[in-house]
């Protein structure tokens, strides 16, 4: 039930954000996107529905990730920043009523995607209830405005057609507009306003903290069988890996083709196995009905053992990726793969601590996993991963295909480091790199919404080296 009905502040925030979304949706990099996300966070905070320190802090954090859109240009960062901002805004709307993230509980936290879908479906009803709560004179004024628009539309259309018939310049200018463009603007304004209203509706509801009926319940013996089977499987796998480690390492390091096959045939299946194991552990945590204290202790120990056994799978993925980087060099995909594997390993360590109920780790598992991911993303934005990849390519030319240093693989974030290290590359390589980057360089002044710090720096550098 809504304890904060729709009001003027919410409608104003939705309208402003809808207009901003329409202005920047065709270019996801630049000052316009940063302004949109910051305006959305400020508008939600001013809607008087976000009261707790947790929700307001999450809104500020979402705005901080949005600001990176005006600084960084790498799609590897831009997409991650936008996803982080969206998740933080959704989480802030969940915790709008003074609650902490740990207060939701694991079951309610896992059910958040379902709750979001329900809130989206209920948003039109939320808007309708807000309209019905208006005073009679306000509803009368809205009806008058709608009728006025209905009368003005054909009148303006007729007069505009006469003016266009009398002026060739106006016909030439308006002829460049496609018929679909007004519909596109209306769609994005409406979509932006609807999303903001959905967030406000979600923040206006009282968050339910009680447990939902489970789709199925597992007995302790059933959960024990699952955990023992997974742990035994991973233990056997780790033993085989350790037993053949020396021979495999010697083989793959000597033959590049064997190295590539060893990594590609194993890395992603192992990563999927780790992710699936985490999902299984979370489901068992929620759906297992533990009765006695002895069963509770046994379940916790087995869960921790399975988490630690999965670390062997994660370690195997890490070794394969490091071997591949050592043999073939560092790229953006390999860098992100390394970082993701390290984060997955940290998640399993935290889950093992949660299972063993060490201190207050049980309530801190979700917030700590999210905090490590968000801090890592902020750190990536700060250190500029494309600069790291370029520096690796310059320092290890024997392992990296120099063709990777091209605008097809790198963005404006890489150019300052690349230009600073041109003197360390061969003349043929420098000529090819400059040819590719200069071919796509067009010295045009971007609009204020499209302005980006990295692109501005790259444009200045290319103007110098391409002359």
N, C-alpha and C positions, 0 to 999 in steps of 0.2 A: 504494500500500500504506500502511496506517495505521501510523505509528510511535508513536502515542499512543492506546491503546485506550480505550474508554469506561470512565469511572470514576465514583466517587461525587460528585466536584465537578461533573462535567458534568451528571449527572442532577439534582442539586440546583439548578443554574443553570437548567436547562430547566423544572423544575417551578415555580420561583418566577416566572420570566418568563411561563410559560403562565397562571398565576393572575393576574398583573398585566395581561396582555393582555385576559383576560376581563373584568376590572374596568373597563378604560378604552376598550375598542374601540367602544363606542356613543357616545363623545364624544371626538373627536380633538384637542380643545383643552383644556388645563388642566394642573394639577400632576401628575395621574395619568400622562399621556403622557410628561411630562418624567421622572418617576420610573421609568417602564418602560424608556425608552431608556438612562438612566443606569445602571439596574440591569443591563440587558443588557450594556452595555459593561464594567461592573465584573465581572459574572459570567464573561464571556469572558476577561477579563484574569486572573482568579483560577483559570481552568481549567488554567493552566500550559502552554498551547499557543501563546501569543503571546509571543515572546521578543525580537524585534528592536525597535529604536527606531521604525522605520517603522510596524509593525503597532500597537504601543502608542499611538503618536501619532495614528494614524487612529481608534483606539477612543476616545481622548479628544476628538478633533474631532467624531466622531459624537455623543458625549454633549453637546457644546456646542451642536450644532444642535437636539438634543432639548430642551434647556433653554428654547429660545425658545418652545416650546409653552405654557409657563407665563407667558409675557410678552406675546406677540403673539396677536391673535385673527383677523387677516385670512386668509381662505382662500388668497389669493395667496401668502402666506408660509408658512402651516402646511403645505400640500401640498408645497411646494418643500423645506421643512426635513425633512419625513419622508422624501422621496425621497433627499435628500442623506445623511441618517443611514443609510438602508438601503444605499446604494451604498458608503458608507465602511466599514460593517461587512463587506460582502462583500469589499471590497478588502483590508481588514485580515486577513481569514481567508486570502486568497491569499498575503499576504506574512508569514505567521506564522513562517516559518523564516528569520528574519534577512535577508530579501532586500529590496532597494529596488524601488520601482515601475518605474524605468527598466530594471531587470535582466530584466523579463519579455520585452521586445522587442515590436515592433508586432504581429507575427503572433499571439503568444500573448495579447497584450492584447485583440485583436479577437476571439479565440476564447473569451474568458471567459464570455459568455452560454451557450455550449455546455457549458463545463465546469461551470457552476452547475447546469444542467439534469441533467447526469450525476450530480453529487454529490447532488442531491435524490433521484434515483432510487435511489442506493446507500445512502441514510441508513437505511432499515429493515435492510439487511444489516449496517451498522455497529452498530446497536443489538443485533441478534441476536448478532454476534460478541462484543460486550461482555457479554451475558447468558451466553454459553457459557463465557466466561473466568472466571466466578465460581467460587468454591470450592464443594465439594459441600454443605457445611453451609449456605452462603448460598442456593444454589438450593433446598435443602430448606426453608429458612425462607420463601422467596418462595412456594413451593407451598403451604405451610401457611397463609400469609396469604390467598392466593387462595381456598383451600377455605373458610377462615373467612368470607370475604366472601360466598361462594356460599351458605353456611348462614345467615348473618345477614340477607341481603337479604329472603327471604320471611318470616322471623320478625319483622323490624322492620316490614315492610309490613302483616302481620296485626295486630300490636299497635297500629300507628299508626291503622289503620282503626277499631279498637275505641275508641281514645281520641277520634278525631274524632266518632264516633257519640255519644259522651257529652258533648261540649263544643261548644256553638254558636259560641262566640267563635273557637275554633281553626278551625272549618269556614269561618267568614266570612273569616278572614285568609288561609287557604290557598286558599280559593276564588278569590281574586284572581290566583293564579298560573296562567298558561296551561300546558297540557301540554308545549308546545314549549320552554318556558324552561329546564328542566333539560338538554334536548338541546343547546340553544344554548350554555349554559355549558360543557358537556362538549366541544363542538366547538371553541370558542375556546381553552380550556385545552390541548386536544390540538394545535391548530394552532400555538399559541405554542411549546409544548414541542418540536414537530417542527421548527419553523424554527430554534430555538436548537441542537438536536441536529445539524441540517444544517450550520450554521455551524461547530460544533465538529468535525464530521466533515471539513469542508473544511480547517479549520486543522490537523487531525491528519494530513493527507496530505502527501506530499512533492510540492511544486510542480514540474511538468515544465517545463524551460526550453528543451528542444530543439524544433526546427521540426517542425511536422506536415506530412504529405504534402499538397500543394496540390491543390485540385479541378481546376485548370487552370493552364497556364503560358503566358505571353505572351513572344514574342520581342521584342527591342529595336525592330525595325522596326514591329511591330504597336503597341507602346506609343507610339512616336513619332507614328504616324498619328493615334491617338486624341488625344494631347496637342496636336498641331498643329491638329487640327480644332476642338477646344474653344476653344483660344486664339484662333483666327481668328474663330470665331463671336462670342466675347465682345468682341473688338476691334472688329468691325463694329457690334455693338450699342452700345458706348461711343461710337463716332464718331457714330452717329445721334443718341444722346442729347445729346451736346455740341452738335451742329449745330442741333438744334431746341430747345435748352434755353431760350433767351430767349423765343421765341414761345410755347412751352408754359407757361412760368412766368407770362407775362402773361395767358394765357387762363384758367388754372386759378385764379389769384388773384382774377380778376374775377368768375368764376361759381362759386358754391358747389357747384352740381350737377356741373360739370365737374371740380372739385377732388376730390369724392368718387369719381366714376367713375375718374379718373386713378389715384387711390391704390388703390382696392379692386380694380381690374382688373390692377394691376401689382405691388403689394407682396408678396402671398403667393406668386404664381408666381415672382417673383424670389428670394424667400427659399428656396423649394423648389429652385430651380435652383442656388443657392449650396450648400445642404446636399447635393444630389445630386452636385455637383462634388467636394465634399470626400470623399464616399464613393468616387467613381471614383478620385480620387488615392490614397486609402488602398489600394484594391484593386490598382491598378497598382504601388504601392510594394511590396506583398507578393508579387504574382504575376509580376512581370517578371523574367525571367532575364537579367541583364546579364553579359556576358562580359568584353570587354576594358576597359581603363581609359578609352579614348576613348568607348565606348558608355556607360560609367558616368557620365562627365562630361556627355555629351549628354543623358542621361535626367534628370540632376539639374537642368540648366539649363532644360530644357523644363518640368519639374515646377514650378520656381520661377516661370517665365513664366506658366504657367496659373494658379498661385495669385495672382499679382499682377493678372492679367487679371480674375479673379473679384472682386477688390476693386472693380472698376468696377460690377459687378452689385450688390455690397453697398452701394456709395455711392449708387447709384440708389434702392435701397430706403430708405436713410436720408433722402435728400432728399424722397422722397414722404411719409414719415412725418412729418418736420419740417413740411412744407407743410400736412399735414392737421391737426397740432397747432396750428399758427399760425392756421389758419382756423376750426377747430371746438373747440379747447381740449384739455386734457389729461385723460385718463381712465386707469384702471389698466391696461386693455388696451394703450393707446397708449404708456404709460410702459414697460411690459414689452417691447413690440415694439421701442422705441428701444434699450433696454438689450441685448436679444438680438441686434439687428443689429450693435451696436457690438462685442459679444463675438465674433460670427461673423467680423467683420473682423479682430479681433485673432488669432483662430485661424488665418486664412489668412496673416497676416504671420508668425506663428510657424512655420507649415508651410513657407513660402518660405525662412525661415532654416534650417530643418531640411534642406530639399532642397539648399541651397547648402553645407551642412555648415560653417556659420560657427561657429567655436569648438566648444563642446560642446552646441550647440543640438539636435543630432540626438537625443541621449539625453534631452533635457529637454522635448521637445515635449509628450508626454502629461502629465507632472506639471505643467508650466506651464499648460496648458489647464485642467486640473482645479483648480489653485490659483487661477487668476483667477476661475473660476466660483464656487468656494467662498468666496473673499474677497469677491466681489461680493454673494453672498447674505448673508453676515454683515453687510456694510455696509448692505444693504437693511433687514435686521432692526433695525439700530441707528438708522437715520435715519427709519424708519416711512414707507413710500411712500404710504400713504393720507393722511398729514398733508401730504405734498408736493402731492398732487392737490387736496386741499381748499384749501391755500394758493394754488395756481394759480387755482382757481375764484374765490376771493375777490379776488385781484389782477387777474384778467382776466374780469370778469363779462360782457363783450361777446362772448366766445368760447365760453362754457360754458353749457349748458342747466342751469339751477338745479335742475331735477328730478333731475339725476344725484346730487345731495347728499341721498340717501335711504338708509334701511336696506336697500333692495333691492340697492344697489350698493356700499355702504360698511359696514364693521364697526365694532366698538368702538374700533379703533385711530384712527379719524378723529374721534371725538367731542371730545377735548380741544381740538384745533385748530379744529374747527367752532364749538364753544361760545365759544372765545376771540375769534372773529371775527364773531360775530353782529351786533355793533354796526355793522359795515361793510356789511351787507346791508339791503335794503329791508324795511319792516315786513311787507308781504305775504309776502315770501319767508321771513322768520324765522318767521312764524306757520305756514306750510305745513311747513317743516322740523321745527319742534317738534311739530306735530301728528303727523307720521309717526313720529318717533322715540319720542314719549311714548306713542303707541298700542301699541307693542310692548314697553313697559317694564313689567316685573313685578318689584317689589322683593322677590325671594325670596333667601334665603341659600343659595348653592351648597354642595355637598358639598366635602370637602377635595380629592377627585380632580378635580372640575370647576373648582376655583378658578383664575382667570386674572387677571393683573395689569391688563391693558387692560380687561377686562370689569368688574372691580371699580371702576376709575377711572370708567368710563362710567356705571356704575350710580349712583355717588355724584353725578356731574354731572347726570344725568337726574333724580335725586331733588330737586335744587335748582331746576332750570329748569322742571320739569313741575308744580311746586306752584302 
